[in-house]
Amino acid sequence: MKSNFYIKERIIIFTIFLVVCIFVTKLFLLQIVHSETYSSKADRQYSTPSSSLFERGTIYFQKKDGELVSASTQSSGFKLAINPTKIDNQELIYDKLSEIISIDEENFLERASKKDDPYEEVANRLSKEEADAISALKIEGLSIFREKWRFYPGGDLASHALGFVGYKGEELGGRYGLERQYEDILKRGGSTPYVNFFAEVFSNINDSFFNKENKKGDIVTTIEPIVQGFLEKTIGEVKEKYDAKSVGGIIMNPKDGSIYALSALPSFDPNNFSDAISNSIFSNPLVENVLEFGSVVKPLVMSAGLDTGVITAYTKYNDTGSVIVEKKEIFNFDKKGRGVVTMQDVLGQSLNTGMVFVGRQLGKENMRDYLFSFGIKEKTGIDLPNETSGLVSNLNSPREIEYANASFGQGIAITPINLIRALSSLGNGGKLVVPHVVDRIKYENGTEEKFVYPIKDTMIKKETSEEITRMLVEVMDEFLQSGKGKIDRYSVAVKTGTAQVADTVNRGYYKDKHTHSFFGYFPAYDPKFIILFYVTEPKGVQYASVTWANPFIETVKFLINYYEVPPDR
């Protein structure tokens, strides 16, 4: 009896094993050996992306209280496909469809005329109501399928930082911004509408057992959506008011490099990126384009002079309005002299001749070494693609004129993100942070990875940082708008910059084209925020102090109120 039981048990097990083997063999023949044959025979009408086919991790903004807000996510709906081989009266079907959805007649009729093609998609991203209405028509040759797509709830909000998902050839994936930078973390599944069972199974096995580092998750950014919206509104108003070529801004924590907002205009809507005039608009000028920023660079050189002890804030020199360097005459912005003035006046009145004086006291080697210690010739390491290095080779030249020009921010070109990183060191004790927009990754397995970014020293001492900050606070309190810009009970360190635009064709500089910039940090002696604005080729305005002073002050007041920053004086 016992022996018979074991025999029956083995027969049952063997039978099950045999059935499984047959089933697996059938699947193998179907999907591997004869996949192309059966795929074509299927007429494709039963093949469409399932809800699991196009899945992708979410990118979140992070509000000041830690609440997460979707910046880039998945949206679902329906699509309409037709089988032209089963459609007779194309015009009649179009008329019925056009009563339900907006559909291009010429495109529909062209697709419906392809009698040798059993599958054509004619409408996407339909609502359930629209899909139900079309299904109710019960027209042969019309099929409704569920679909998913990438959706950006904020429209063009932070579009340069986010990027978008699109096709490159046959491959669907992240293009530009965080979508590209974190493609391996965000992507899920395949990038085609056909899934091979065996390929999928063995791919999952490989991911699970042999590629343990290939973890998937969601991205949590440092971008605060309310602050981002305020920044975009502010720079948009400046661009429109002065009919400028381009404009940009960054709001960052100068102590750790966390970016609360960054934006450049013109921008684009990643939901409708195909509507962009040119692909060049997708590139992020904050990290990919270099500019000569002019006088906002002066505090870097001034801090080097303070740090080496060759000058103090009260060192005097005689300003005649111009200075000769290697047979070239360099002027102040208004070509006027001020007589005997201090280094504080040089910053407050933005005197080019005074900066040449500082550069000469420093010497070429000291000036070069200090500027390079601010990281201006290297990439910052920001977690966005295609970052560009600064163009600062002039500082390797033996010619004095190159250093004279660099002392007031001309002749060297750096990215906005590089500049704000360098300027942050003036207020944070001389530290060089890594600007970043990603705070952490929330993995699918329930774990989180909090990113820690390195911080390194510049050449300036903490005491120098405090002294240059004091000088820049005086610029705000005494010089900006003749002292009217001062914000009661808050110390704010600022500097403006008006730079000529280089003529890359004829060499030299345009006389009628300028870049206006403005930076500041506050509370000055324990800064929580640093702000950088720039605008290229504004019209009808001569100086950055006019272009940016009011927008900057309004931004500071907004941040004080929104974050409830306590007064520091």
Sequence and secondary structure as in RCSB ss.txt:
>XXXX:A:sequence
MKSNFYIKERIIIFTIFLVVCIFVTKLFLLQIVHSETYSSKADRQYSTPSSSLFERGTIYFQKKDGELVSASTQS
SGFKLAINPTKIDNQELIYDKLSEIISIDEENFLERASKKDDPYEEVANRLSKEEADAISALKIEGLSIFREKWR
FYPGGDLASHALGFVGYKGEELGGRYGLERQYEDILKRGGSTPYVNFFAEVFSNINDSFFNKENKKGDIVTTIEP
IVQGFLEKTIGEVKEKYDAKSVGGIIMNPKDGSIYALSALPSFDPNNFSDAISNSIFSNPLVENVLEFGSVVKPL
VMSAGLDTGVITAYTKYNDTGSVIVEKKEIFNFDKKGRGVVTMQDVLGQSLNTGMVFVGRQLGKENMRDYLFSFG
IKEKTGIDLPNETSGLVSNLNSPREIEYANASFGQGIAITPINLIRALSSLGNGGKLVVPHVVDRIKYENGTEEK
FVYPIKDTMIKKETSEEITRMLVEVMDEFLQSGKGKIDRYSVAVKTGTAQVADTVNRGYYKDKHTHSFFGYFPAY
DPKFIILFYVTEPKGVQYASVTWANPFIETVKFLINYYEVPPDR
>XXXX:A:secstr
 HHHHHHHHHHHHHHHHHHHHHHHHHHHIIIIISHHHHHHHTTTTT    TTTS B  EEEE TTS EEEEEEEE
EEEEEEE GGG   HHHHHHHHHTTS   HHHHHHHHT TT S EEEEEEE HHHHHHHHHH  TTEEEEEEEEE
E TTTTTTHHHH EEEEETTEEEEESHHHHHTHHHHB S SSS   HHHHHHHHHHHHHT TT   EEEEES  H
HHHHHHHHHHHHHHHHTT SEEEEEEE TTT BEEEEEEES   GGGGGG S GGGGS HHHH  B  GGGGHHH
HHHHHHHHTS  TT EEEE SEEEETTEEEE TTS   EEEEHHHHHHTT HHHHHHHHHHH HHHHHHHHHHTT
TTS    SSTT    B GGGG S HHHHHHHHTT S BB HHHHHHHHHHHHTTSEE   BSEEEEEETTS EEE
     EE SS HHHHHHHHHHHHHIIIIIGGGGTT  TT   EEEEEEEEEE TTTSSEEEEEEEEEEEEEESTT
S SEEEEEEEES SS   HHHHHHHHHHHHHHHHHHHTT     
